[in-house]
Amino acid sequence: MQLQGTEIVDTFAEAFGMRYARVIVTAEDEYWLEAAIREFTGYSSSVIACDLETGLECRLAPAATPDGRPGAAILLFGFSTDALAKAVPQRVGQCVMTCPSTALYDGLPDAEKTIPVGKNIRFFGDGYQKSKQVAGNRYWRVPVMDGEFLVVSTIGVEQGVAGGNVILQTRDKTSGLAAARRGVEAVAELPQVITPFPGGVARSGSKVGSQYKALPASTADAYCPTLRGRVESQLHPDAHCAYEIVIDGIDEAAVGQAMTAAIQAAAGEDVVAITAGNYGGKLGKHHFHLQQLLAENDATAATEN
């Protein structure tokens, strides 16, 4: 299959089931909101070594937030509810409560499972914290030096999908960076998904396992151009650079839509091939076949027209 001169390899991305939470962060203005987002979503590209995979889902206008201030929806993914229960309160306490003017709300109020957030952070108030209920939801008001930090007591947790991916193979680094940006920017326009790596892109794609027993993962040598001739390369003969866009989402449909958007936006001149990372279907139960995604998108577009 060819798309705008780019070969779409007949393969699939292998993704995993993960638990996720969604929080709404608000602040006095865009400057402090951006500061909170940047801090809250830092060091969270991969659960290989990070406590969570997180990212900005979307910005929210004041009319769409609980307190009528500028806001953002942030998605947080972990392997289990327990992992989220440990990491989310720590990130909120260190990265949101410390940021001037912020407040934090639950973005999944109808979820059956919940984890404590404000319920734990309230103890920072040293006995001066106060509880309040709004529309059946409990919040904590923790005294801080610019007034109070308002934080919801618990947040919802749902089952999501993480690890959807596309690998862009390009003639050189310049064209690869441009294609990667196009792909990430297309995903950023969609709801219910995030691209957790720096700028949405991983240059250090990984494989399961390593020759060093202590490491659970190591470099994806099949896509490293400097290892051609030393390993069984999966690079196109004309490719000298590869970048991976990893996508986490609330369900299969959201991840599949985002992968399709990334492929369509990235394909073009100097992108010689687009493929995806998988482990033969042995590890993740969610399989996204690239050619099938594009064919289904074309069929949907034809029906709508």
Secondary structure by P-SEA (a helix, b strand, c coil): ccccccccccbbbbbbbbbbbbbbbbcccaaaaaaaaaaaaccccccccccccccccccccccccccccbbbbbbbbcccaaaaaacaaaaaacccccccbbbbbbccccccbbbbccccccccccccbbbbbcccbbbbbbbccccbbbbbcbbbbbbbccccbbbbbcccaaaaaaaaaaaaaaaaacccccccccccccccccccccccccccccccccccccccccccccccccccbbbbbbbbcccaaaaaaaaaaaaaaaccccccbbbbbbcccccccccccaaaaaaaaaaaaaaac
